[in-house]
Amino acid sequence: MLTTVAAVVDIAPSPSISSLFGLDGRVAIVTGASSGLGARFARVLHAAGATVIASARRTERLAALAEELGDRVHPVTADVGNDDDCERLVATATEIGGRLDVLVNNAGIGYTGAAETEPVGTFRKVVEVNLNAVFVLSQLAYEPLRQSGHGSIINIASILGLNASAPIKQASYCASKGGVVNLTRELGCQWARRGIRVNAIAPGWFPTEMTEDMWSDAGSIEFVKRNAPMGRAGLDHELDGVLLFLASDASSYVVGQTIAVDGGWDAR
C-alpha cells in the first residue's frame, strides 16, 4: 500500500513565489541596529514589509535610521547586556506591533589580543553580550513568537564561531560565537514543534564598524584576499538574501542551521 505525503503531514496551501519572501504585517526586532550589519538588516526587513523595532545603545543613530526609513521603524534604546533592557525591548515590540514574528540577535562586541593577556573581565563581557544576551532575548521572545505561528529567530554568529581566528587573536569572540552556533542548534531542536524556527547566519569578513581597523591595514586586506576563495571581503547586500530567507516562509522547513556567507572561507 502506497503512503502519500498527505497521509503523514498536514499540508497547507503552498505560498506563491511572489509572497514567499514577503514580510507584510510581521513585526521584527533587530538588535545592534545603530550601525553596520544591524542597520542594514533593519533596512532590508523594512523593505520587505515588516514593522521593525530597531534597538541599540546609541539613541541618536537609531533616531536617524527611523527618520530615514519613516513609518514602520521604531527605535528603542537598550543594552542587550542588561536583562531589564532586554525585557523592556520585547515588551515594547509586542506593544507597538501587537505581535512578534522575527528576532534578529545581531548586537555584538569583540576584543583582539593574545589569550594569555586578555583580561578575564573582558572575556566575560564579550560572552555576556555575544552569547548570554542571545539566550535571554530568545527566552523572552519565546511566547510572542510561539503565538505568531511562524516565529523566526536569526542569530548572527560568525565564521569565527566555526573556525579559529588565528593568526588574528580573538579568544573571547571565537568562544562566544561558537556558543551561538550550538545554542542555535539546541533552541532550534527544542522549539521547532512550538512553531519557532531558530537559525543563524555566519558572516565572513565584511567591512563593519567592528572590523574597520582591518580595512585600513594593507596586511589585513591581503590576508582576506589570500585566504577567501572568492579573493575579497563581502559586500553589504550579500547578506540580504539569507536574512530574508530565514525571516520569511521561504525557510519554513529549516531549523537549527548556521549558514556561512563567507566567500568560501569555511569550505577551505
Helices and strands as residue ranges (DSSP letters): H 5-8, G 17-19, E 27-31, H 36-47, E 51-56, H 59-69, E 73-77, H 83-97, E 102-105, H 120-127, I 128-132, H 133-148, E 151-156, G 159-161, H 171-191, G 192-194, E 196-203, G 214-216, H 218-227, G 236-239, H 240-247, G 249-251, E 258-261, G 265-267
